[in-house]
């Protein structure tokens, strides 16, 4: 999985080249989200993707895309988010 720093660099490239999440380098599928609290899926229009960056023993950093853009946030590591594999 990419780190927060690696994804920030990718987002900067997308913004500099006027690409979009779906047409640019990231080409992210929307797989939804599963809450660890309720176990229920969320299939809203928000894309959530794990990073390899850990904020504390319980929470990790993830990248969130919506109509407003991309932001980093943190959530419980037991939540079900999409994963984007990268080759080292």
Biopython code that builds the backbone (N, CA, C, O; Angstrom):
import numpy as np
from Bio.PDB.StructureBuilder import StructureBuilder

atoms = [
    (1, "UNK", "N", (0.849, -1.177, 0.000)),
    (1, "UNK", "CA", (0.000, 0.000, 0.000)),
    (1, "UNK", "C", (0.892, 1.236, 0.000)),
    (1, "UNK", "O", (1.982, 1.211, 0.571)),
    (2, "UNK", "N", (0.447, 2.304, -0.626)),
    (2, "UNK", "CA", (1.235, 3.535, -0.626)),
    (2, "UNK", "C", (1.156, 4.245, 0.723)),
    (2, "UNK", "O", (0.193, 4.077, 1.471)),
    (3, "UNK", "N", (2.171, 5.031, 1.018)),
    (3, "UNK", "CA", (2.151, 5.862, 2.213)),
    (3, "UNK", "C", (1.368, 7.138, 1.921)),
    (3, "UNK", "O", (1.023, 7.421, 0.774)),
    (4, "UNK", "N", (1.095, 7.898, 2.966)),
    (4, "UNK", "CA", (0.414, 9.181, 2.794)),
    (4, "UNK", "C", (1.257, 10.098, 1.907)),
    (4, "UNK", "O", (0.719, 10.793, 1.044)),
    (5, "UNK", "N", (2.563, 10.103, 2.114)),
    (5, "UNK", "CA", (3.462, 10.945, 1.314)),
    (5, "UNK", "C", (3.395, 10.572, -0.168)),
    (5, "UNK", "O", (3.322, 11.451, -1.027)),
    (6, "UNK", "N", (3.420, 9.273, -0.468)),
    (6, "UNK", "CA", (3.368, 8.826, -1.865)),
    (6, "UNK", "C", (2.059, 9.242, -2.539)),
    (6, "UNK", "O", (2.060, 9.669, -3.693)),
    (7, "UNK", "N", (0.949, 9.117, -1.820)),
    (7, "UNK", "CA", (-0.335, 9.511, -2.398)),
    (7, "UNK", "C", (-0.430, 11.018, -2.586)),
    (7, "UNK", "O", (-1.025, 11.483, -3.559)),
    (8, "UNK", "N", (0.153, 11.795, -1.658)),
    (8, "UNK", "CA", (0.172, 13.255, -1.820)),
    (8, "UNK", "C", (0.900, 13.628, -3.106)),
    (8, "UNK", "O", (0.464, 14.522, -3.831)),
    (9, "UNK", "N", (2.001, 12.949, -3.388)),
    (9, "UNK", "CA", (2.751, 13.214, -4.621)),
    (9, "UNK", "C", (1.908, 12.876, -5.848)),
    (9, "UNK", "O", (1.922, 13.622, -6.828)),
    (10, "UNK", "N", (1.176, 11.766, -5.808)),
    (10, "UNK", "CA", (0.302, 11.392, -6.925)),
    (10, "UNK", "C", (-0.801, 12.422, -7.133)),
    (10, "UNK", "O", (-1.114, 12.781, -8.268)),
    (11, "UNK", "N", (-1.387, 12.894, -6.044)),
    (11, "UNK", "CA", (-2.460, 13.893, -6.140)),
    (11, "UNK", "C", (-1.924, 15.189, -6.715)),
    (11, "UNK", "O", (-2.597, 15.835, -7.518)),
    (12, "UNK", "N", (-0.718, 15.580, -6.313)),
    (12, "UNK", "CA", (-0.097, 16.790, -6.859)),
    (12, "UNK", "C", (0.089, 16.650, -8.355)),
    (12, "UNK", "O", (-0.166, 17.596, -9.102)),
    (13, "UNK", "N", (0.534, 15.476, -8.808)),
    (13, "UNK", "CA", (0.694, 15.234, -10.244)),
    (13, "UNK", "C", (-0.639, 15.346, -10.973)),
    (13, "UNK", "O", (-0.711, 15.933, -12.052)),
    (14, "UNK", "N", (-1.692, 14.785, -10.387)),
    (14, "UNK", "CA", (-3.021, 14.860, -11.002)),
    (14, "UNK", "C", (-3.463, 16.310, -11.120)),
    (14, "UNK", "O", (-3.933, 16.734, -12.175)),
    (15, "UNK", "N", (-3.314, 17.075, -10.039)),
    (15, "UNK", "CA", (-3.737, 18.476, -10.051)),
    (15, "UNK", "C", (-2.939, 19.298, -11.051)),
    (15, "UNK", "O", (-3.495, 20.178, -11.708)),
    (16, "UNK", "N", (-1.660, 19.028, -11.175)),
    (16, "UNK", "CA", (-0.813, 19.783, -12.105)),
    (16, "UNK", "C", (-1.111, 19.455, -13.558)),
    (16, "UNK", "O", (-0.858, 20.270, -14.445)),
    (17, "UNK", "N", (-1.647, 18.266, -13.807)),
    (17, "UNK", "CA", (-1.925, 17.838, -15.178)),
    (17, "UNK", "C", (-3.411, 17.854, -15.524)),
    (17, "UNK", "O", (-3.809, 17.343, -16.571)),
    (18, "UNK", "N", (-4.236, 18.439, -14.647)),
    (18, "UNK", "CA", (-5.683, 18.541, -14.870)),
    (18, "UNK", "C", (-6.338, 17.187, -15.132)),
    (18, "UNK", "O", (-7.301, 17.099, -15.894)),
    (19, "UNK", "N", (-5.825, 16.148, -14.510)),
    (19, "UNK", "CA", (-6.434, 14.818, -14.643)),
    (19, "UNK", "C", (-7.504, 14.665, -13.565)),
    (19, "UNK", "O", (-7.654, 15.524, -12.696)),
    (20, "UNK", "N", (-8.232, 13.580, -13.633)),
    (20, "UNK", "CA", (-9.234, 13.290, -12.615)),
    (20, "UNK", "C", (-8.891, 11.977, -11.934)),
    (20, "UNK", "O", (-8.011, 11.241, -12.379)),
    (21, "UNK", "N", (-9.594, 11.697, -10.855)),
    (21, "UNK", "CA", (-9.353, 10.457, -10.123)),
    (21, "UNK", "C", (-9.583, 9.247, -11.013)),
    (21, "UNK", "O", (-8.830, 8.276, -10.948)),
    (22, "UNK", "N", (-10.618, 9.297, -11.843)),
    (22, "UNK", "CA", (-10.928, 8.130, -12.667)),
    (22, "UNK", "C", (-10.106, 8.055, -13.946)),
    (22, "UNK", "O", (-9.915, 6.966, -14.487)),
    (23, "UNK", "N", (-9.614, 9.195, -14.443)),
    (23, "UNK", "CA", (-8.848, 9.163, -15.691)),
    (23, "UNK", "C", (-7.351, 9.295, -15.465)),
    (23, "UNK", "O", (-6.563, 9.010, -16.367)),
    (24, "UNK", "N", (-6.951, 9.717, -14.284)),
    (24, "UNK", "CA", (-5.546, 9.956, -14.008)),
    (24, "UNK", "C", (-4.810, 8.710, -13.569)),
    (24, "UNK", "O", (-5.288, 7.588, -13.735)),
    (25, "UNK", "N", (-3.651, 8.930, -13.012)),
    (25, "UNK", "CA", (-2.759, 7.852, -12.612)),
    (25, "UNK", "C", (-3.397, 6.918, -11.585)),
    (25, "UNK", "O", (-3.187, 5.706, -11.648)),
    (26, "UNK", "N", (-4.169, 7.454, -10.644)),
    (26, "UNK", "CA", (-4.711, 6.629, -9.570)),
    (26, "UNK", "C", (-5.773, 5.653, -10.053)),
    (26, "UNK", "O", (-5.815, 4.516, -9.583)),
    (27, "UNK", "N", (-6.625, 6.065, -10.971)),
    (27, "UNK", "CA", (-7.701, 5.224, -11.520)),
    (27, "UNK", "C", (-8.342, 4.353, -10.452)),
    (27, "UNK", "O", (-8.225, 3.127, -10.473)),
    (28, "UNK", "N", (-9.009, 4.996, -9.536)),
    (28, "UNK", "CA", (-9.549, 4.307, -8.379)),
    (28, "UNK", "C", (-10.931, 3.723, -8.622)),
    (28, "UNK", "O", (-11.833, 4.423, -9.081)),
    (29, "UNK", "N", (-11.095, 2.463, -8.320)),
    (29, "UNK", "CA", (-12.440, 1.894, -8.354)),
    (29, "UNK", "C", (-13.171, 2.269, -7.069)),
    (29, "UNK", "O", (-12.533, 2.553, -6.055)),
    (30, "UNK", "N", (-14.473, 2.272, -7.102)),
    (30, "UNK", "CA", (-15.255, 2.559, -5.903)),
    (30, "UNK", "C", (-15.784, 1.251, -5.350)),
    (30, "UNK", "O", (-16.691, 0.647, -5.923)),
    (31, "UNK", "N", (-15.216, 0.816, -4.235)),
    (31, "UNK", "CA", (-15.614, -0.470, -3.663)),
    (31, "UNK", "C", (-16.485, -0.313, -2.427)),
    (31, "UNK", "O", (-16.918, -1.312, -1.852)),
    (32, "UNK", "N", (-16.749, 0.915, -2.006)),
    (32, "UNK", "CA", (-17.561, 1.136, -0.823)),
    (32, "UNK", "C", (-16.735, 1.109, 0.452)),
    (32, "UNK", "O", (-15.506, 1.152, 0.412)),
    (33, "UNK", "N", (-17.424, 1.037, 1.580)),
    (33, "UNK", "CA", (-16.816, 1.137, 2.898)),
    (33, "UNK", "C", (-17.645, 0.298, 3.862)),
    (33, "UNK", "O", (-18.873, 0.280, 3.776)),
    (34, "UNK", "N", (-16.979, -0.395, 4.775)),
    (34, "UNK", "CA", (-17.690, -1.161, 5.797)),
    (34, "UNK", "C", (-17.299, -0.648, 7.168)),
    (34, "UNK", "O", (-16.119, -0.621, 7.515)),
    (35, "UNK", "N", (-18.286, -0.242, 7.944)),
    (35, "UNK", "CA", (-18.053, 0.272, 9.287)),
    (35, "UNK", "C", (-17.739, -0.864, 10.249)),
    (35, "UNK", "O", (-18.424, -1.887, 10.253)),
    (36, "UNK", "N", (-16.707, -0.688, 11.063)),
    (36, "UNK", "CA", (-16.380, -1.701, 12.068)),
    (36, "UNK", "C", (-17.364, -1.649, 13.233)),
    (36, "UNK", "O", (-17.500, -2.624, 13.972)),
    (37, "UNK", "N", (-18.048, -0.525, 13.402)),
    (37, "UNK", "CA", (-19.009, -0.393, 14.504)),
    (37, "UNK", "C", (-20.320, -1.115, 14.205)),
    (37, "UNK", "O", (-20.864, -1.806, 15.066)),
    (38, "UNK", "N", (-20.825, -0.952, 12.984)),
    (38, "UNK", "CA", (-22.130, -1.528, 12.641)),
    (38, "UNK", "C", (-22.024, -2.751, 11.739)),
    (38, "UNK", "O", (-22.949, -3.562, 11.686)),
    (39, "UNK", "N", (-20.913, -2.892, 11.034)),
    (39, "UNK", "CA", (-20.750, -3.976, 10.079)),
    (39, "UNK", "C", (-21.486, -3.744, 8.772)),
    (39, "UNK", "O", (-21.431, -4.572, 7.862)),
    (40, "UNK", "N", (-22.176, -2.611, 8.682)),
    (40, "UNK", "CA", (-22.959, -2.309, 7.485)),
    (40, "UNK", "C", (-22.104, -1.628, 6.422)),
    (40, "UNK", "O", (-21.228, -0.826, 6.745)),
    (41, "UNK", "N", (-22.356, -1.946, 5.160)),
    (41, "UNK", "CA", (-21.624, -1.279, 4.072)),
    (41, "UNK", "C", (-22.182, 0.116, 3.799)),
    (41, "UNK", "O", (-23.357, 0.392, 4.042)),
    (42, "UNK", "N", (-21.323, 0.979, 3.293)),
    (42, "UNK", "CA", (-21.706, 2.325, 2.868)),
    (42, "UNK", "C", (-21.309, 2.418, 1.407)),
    (42, "UNK", "O", (-20.124, 2.329, 1.087)),
    (43, "UNK", "N", (-22.258, 2.593, 0.526)),
    (43, "UNK", "CA", (-21.952, 2.663, -0.901)),
    (43, "UNK", "C", (-22.232, 4.064, -1.445)),
    (43, "UNK", "O", (-22.713, 4.229, -2.566)),
    (44, "UNK", "N", (-21.920, 5.066, -0.623)),
    (44, "UNK", "CA", (-22.101, 6.452, -1.049)),
    (44, "UNK", "C", (-21.090, 6.796, -2.142)),
    (44, "UNK", "O", (-20.300, 5.942, -2.544)),
    (45, "UNK", "N", (-21.107, 7.998, -2.609)),
    (45, "UNK", "CA", (-20.204, 8.429, -3.671)),
    (45, "UNK", "C", (-18.824, 8.824, -3.194)),
    (45, "UNK", "O", (-18.081, 9.476, -3.927)),
    (46, "UNK", "N", (-18.466, 8.442, -1.980)),
    (46, "UNK", "CA", (-17.155, 8.785, -1.427)),
    (46, "UNK", "C", (-16.227, 7.589, -1.578)),
    (46, "UNK", "O", (-16.584, 6.470, -1.209)),
    (47, "UNK", "N", (-15.039, 7.823, -2.117)),
    (47, "UNK", "CA", (-14.024, 6.778, -2.245)),
    (47, "UNK", "C", (-13.086, 6.893, -1.052)),
    (47, "UNK", "O", (-12.556, 7.969, -0.774)),
    (48, "UNK", "N", (-12.881, 5.795, -0.355)),
    (48, "UNK", "CA", (-11.954, 5.756, 0.779)),
    (48, "UNK", "C", (-10.916, 4.677, 0.502)),
    (48, "UNK", "O", (-11.255, 3.559, 0.113)),
    (49, "UNK", "N", (-9.640, 5.028, 0.708)),
    (49, "UNK", "CA", (-8.563, 4.099, 0.384)),
    (49, "UNK", "C", (-7.484, 4.171, 1.464)),
    (49, "UNK", "O", (-7.015, 5.255, 1.811)),
    (50, "UNK", "N", (-7.097, 3.018, 1.989)),
    (50, "UNK", "CA", (-6.063, 2.966, 3.016)),
    (50, "UNK", "C", (-4.719, 3.455, 2.492)),
    (50, "UNK", "O", (-4.392, 3.300, 1.316)),
    (51, "UNK", "N", (-3.952, 4.051, 3.400)),
    (51, "UNK", "CA", (-2.530, 4.277, 3.158)),
    (51, "UNK", "C", (-1.772, 3.344, 4.102)),
    (51, "UNK", "O", (-2.376, 2.684, 4.948)),
    (52, "UNK", "N", (-0.487, 3.293, 3.955)),
    (52, "UNK", "CA", (0.350, 2.482, 4.839)),
    (52, "UNK", "C", (0.703, 3.247, 6.114)),
    (52, "UNK", "O", (1.306, 2.680, 7.025)),
    (53, "UNK", "N", (0.333, 4.529, 6.188)),
    (53, "UNK", "CA", (0.686, 5.391, 7.315)),
    (53, "UNK", "C", (-0.233, 5.135, 8.510)),
    (53, "UNK", "O", (-1.455, 5.092, 8.371)),
    (54, "UNK", "N", (0.378, 4.966, 9.689)),
    (54, "UNK", "CA", (-0.355, 4.686, 10.924)),
    (54, "UNK", "C", (-0.304, 5.922, 11.807)),
    (54, "UNK", "O", (0.765, 6.503, 11.995)),
    (55, "UNK", "N", (-1.454, 6.336, 12.357)),
    (55, "UNK", "CA", (-1.465, 7.504, 13.232)),
    (55, "UNK", "C", (-1.339, 7.115, 14.701)),
    (55, "UNK", "O", (-0.805, 7.891, 15.494)),
    (56, "UNK", "N", (-1.816, 5.937, 15.079)),
    (56, "UNK", "CA", (-1.642, 5.394, 16.428)),
    (56, "UNK", "C", (-1.998, 3.904, 16.372)),
    (56, "UNK", "O", (-2.364, 3.414, 15.304)),
    (57, "UNK", "N", (-1.903, 3.172, 17.483)),
    (57, "UNK", "CA", (-2.162, 1.730, 17.416)),
    (57, "UNK", "C", (-3.566, 1.337, 16.930)),
    (57, "UNK", "O", (-3.756, 0.217, 16.456)),
    (58, "UNK", "N", (-4.535, 2.226, 17.041)),
    (58, "UNK", "CA", (-5.909, 1.906, 16.662)),
    (58, "UNK", "C", (-6.320, 2.509, 15.333)),
    (58, "UNK", "O", (-7.186, 1.960, 14.651)),
    (59, "UNK", "N", (-5.717, 3.630, 14.948)),
    (59, "UNK", "CA", (-6.133, 4.367, 13.753)),
    (59, "UNK", "C", (-5.029, 4.430, 12.703)),
    (59, "UNK", "O", (-3.842, 4.498, 13.024)),
    (60, "UNK", "N", (-5.449, 4.405, 11.445)),
    (60, "UNK", "CA", (-4.538, 4.585, 10.315)),
    (60, "UNK", "C", (-5.071, 5.694, 9.422)),
    (60, "UNK", "O", (-6.243, 6.063, 9.490)),
    (61, "UNK", "N", (-4.192, 6.211, 8.590)),
    (61, "UNK", "CA", (-4.536, 7.302, 7.678)),
    (61, "UNK", "C", (-5.134, 6.721, 6.402)),
    (61, "UNK", "O", (-4.666, 5.704, 5.892)),
    (62, "UNK", "N", (-6.165, 7.374, 5.896)),
    (62, "UNK", "CA", (-6.752, 6.975, 4.620)),
    (62, "UNK", "C", (-6.970, 8.198, 3.755)),
    (62, "UNK", "O", (-7.005, 9.325, 4.248)),
    (63, "UNK", "N", (-7.116, 7.967, 2.468)),
    (63, "UNK", "CA", (-7.367, 9.026, 1.497)),
    (63, "UNK", "C", (-8.836, 8.977, 1.127)),
    (63, "UNK", "O", (-9.368, 7.921, 0.784)),
    (64, "UNK", "N", (-9.489, 10.133, 1.202)),
    (64, "UNK", "CA", (-10.922, 10.222, 0.906)),
    (64, "UNK", "C", (-11.133, 11.147, -0.287)),
    (64, "UNK", "O", (-10.687, 12.295, -0.280)),
    (65, "UNK", "N", (-11.820, 10.637, -1.317)),
    (65, "UNK", "CA", (-12.176, 11.417, -2.501)),
    (65, "UNK", "C", (-13.684, 11.618, -2.524)),
    (65, "UNK", "O", (-14.453, 10.684, -2.302)),
    (66, "UNK", "N", (-14.093, 12.856, -2.797)),
    (66, "UNK", "CA", (-15.507, 13.118, -3.051)),
    (66, "UNK", "C", (-15.590, 14.244, -4.075)),
    (66, "UNK", "O", (-14.579, 14.596, -4.683)),
    (67, "UNK", "N", (-16.758, 14.806, -4.272)),
    (67, "UNK", "CA", (-16.916, 15.866, -5.271)),
    (67, "UNK", "C", (-16.093, 17.106, -4.964)),
    (67, "UNK", "O", (-15.794, 17.890, -5.864)),
    (68, "UNK", "N", (-15.722, 17.292, -3.695)),
    (68, "UNK", "CA", (-14.954, 18.469, -3.292)),
    (68, "UNK", "C", (-13.457, 18.296, -3.483)),
    (68, "UNK", "O", (-12.717, 19.279, -3.435)),
    (69, "UNK", "N", (-12.996, 17.083, -3.697)),
    (69, "UNK", "CA", (-11.569, 16.848, -3.865)),
    (69, "UNK", "C", (-11.082, 15.699, -3.001)),
    (69, "UNK", "O", (-11.853, 14.822, -2.611)),
    (70, "UNK", "N", (-9.796, 15.720, -2.712)),
    (70, "UNK", "CA", (-9.162, 14.649, -1.950)),
    (70, "UNK", "C", (-8.591, 15.196, -0.652)),
    (70, "UNK", "O", (-7.946, 16.244, -0.638)),
    (71, "UNK", "N", (-8.834, 14.478, 0.438)),
    (71, "UNK", "CA", (-8.287, 14.851, 1.740)),
    (71, "UNK", "C", (-7.834, 13.585, 2.463)),
    (71, "UNK", "O", (-8.338, 12.491, 2.207)),
    (72, "UNK", "N", (-6.881, 13.755, 3.363)),
    (72, "UNK", "CA", (-6.446, 12.658, 4.216)),
    (72, "UNK", "C", (-7.170, 12.757, 5.549)),
    (72, "UNK", "O", (-7.396, 13.852, 6.065)),
    (73, "UNK", "N", (-7.526, 11.620, 6.095)),
    (73, "UNK", "CA", (-8.207, 11.555, 7.384)),
    (73, "UNK", "C", (-7.721, 10.287, 8.072)),
    (73, "UNK", "O", (-6.904, 9.557, 7.511)),
    (74, "UNK", "N", (-8.206, 10.020, 9.264)),
    (74, "UNK", "CA", (-7.845, 8.773, 9.930)),
    (74, "UNK", "C", (-9.109, 8.104, 10.439)),
    (74, "UNK", "O", (-10.097, 8.765, 10.759)),
    (75, "UNK", "N", (-9.060, 6.785, 10.508)),
    (75, "UNK", "CA", (-10.202, 6.011, 10.980)),
    (75, "UNK", "C", (-9.709, 4.724, 11.622)),
    (75, "UNK", "O", (-8.537, 4.363, 11.513)),
    (76, "UNK", "N", (-10.614, 4.050, 12.283)),
    (76, "UNK", "CA", (-10.308, 2.802, 12.957)),
    (76, "UNK", "C", (-9.772, 1.780, 11.958)),
    (76, "UNK", "O", (-10.320, 1.614, 10.869)),
    (77, "UNK", "N", (-8.710, 1.109, 12.337)),
    (77, "UNK", "CA", (-8.078, 0.140, 11.435)),
    (77, "UNK", "C", (-8.953, -1.083, 11.181)),
    (77, "UNK", "O", (-8.661, -1.872, 10.282)),
    (78, "UNK", "N", (-10.012, -1.249, 11.954)),
    (78, "UNK", "CA", (-10.933, -2.367, 11.743)),
    (78, "UNK", "C", (-11.972, -2.068, 10.666)),
    (78, "UNK", "O", (-12.688, -2.972, 10.235)),
    (79, "UNK", "N", (-12.066, -0.799, 10.221)),
    (79, "UNK", "CA", (-13.001, -0.445, 9.152)),
    (79, "UNK", "C", (-12.553, -1.079, 7.838)),
    (79, "UNK", "O", (-11.365, -1.333, 7.640)),
    (80, "UNK", "N", (-13.486, -1.327, 6.960)),
    (80, "UNK", "CA", (-13.179, -1.936, 5.664)),
    (80, "UNK", "C", (-13.103, -0.891, 4.570)),
    (80, "UNK", "O", (-14.131, -0.361, 4.148)),
    (81, "UNK", "N", (-11.903, -0.585, 4.103)),
    (81, "UNK", "CA", (-11.676, 0.386, 3.040)),
    (81, "UNK", "C", (-10.985, -0.288, 1.866)),
    (81, "UNK", "O", (-10.451, -1.390, 1.995)),
    (82, "UNK", "N", (-10.998, 0.380, 0.728)),
    (82, "UNK", "CA", (-10.301, -0.133, -0.455)),
    (82, "UNK", "C", (-8.794, -0.076, -0.244)),
    (82, "UNK", "O", (-8.292, 0.710, 0.559)),
    (83, "UNK", "N", (-8.086, -0.923, -0.979)),
    (83, "UNK", "CA", (-6.627, -0.968, -0.934)),
    (83, "UNK", "C", (-6.103, -0.835, -2.350)),
    (83, "UNK", "O", (-6.620, -1.465, -3.273)),
    (84, "UNK", "N", (-5.084, -0.022, -2.522)),
    (84, "UNK", "CA", (-4.414, 0.103, -3.817)),
    (84, "UNK", "C", (-2.991, -0.405, -3.646)),
    (84, "UNK", "O", (-2.201, 0.200, -2.920)),
    (85, "UNK", "N", (-2.661, -1.492, -4.295)),
    (85, "UNK", "CA", (-1.320, -2.070, -4.191)),
    (85, "UNK", "C", (-0.377, -1.363, -5.147)),
    (85, "UNK", "O", (-0.753, -0.999, -6.262)),
    (86, "UNK", "N", (0.857, -1.174, -4.690)),
    (86, "UNK", "CA", (1.885, -0.593, -5.548)),
    (86, "UNK", "C", (3.100, -1.503, -5.515)),
    (86, "UNK", "O", (3.341, -2.207, -4.534)),
    (87, "UNK", "N", (3.854, -1.478, -6.591)),
    (87, "UNK", "CA", (5.053, -2.299, -6.675)),
    (87, "UNK", "C", (6.232, -1.471, -6.204)),
    (87, "UNK", "O", (6.458, -0.365, -6.694)),
    (88, "UNK", "N", (6.989, -2.011, -5.245)),
    (88, "UNK", "CA", (8.191, -1.315, -4.753)),
    (88, "UNK", "C", (9.304, -1.425, -5.755)),
    (88, "UNK", "O", (10.395, -0.905, -5.525)),
]
sb = StructureBuilder()
sb.init_structure("model")
sb.init_model(0)
sb.init_chain("A")
sb.init_seg("    ")
for serial, (resi, resn, name, xyz) in enumerate(atoms, 1):
    if name == "N":
        sb.init_residue(resn, " ", resi, " ")
    sb.init_atom(name, np.array(xyz, "f"), 0.0, 1.0, " ", f" {name:<3s}", serial, name[0])
structure = sb.get_structure()
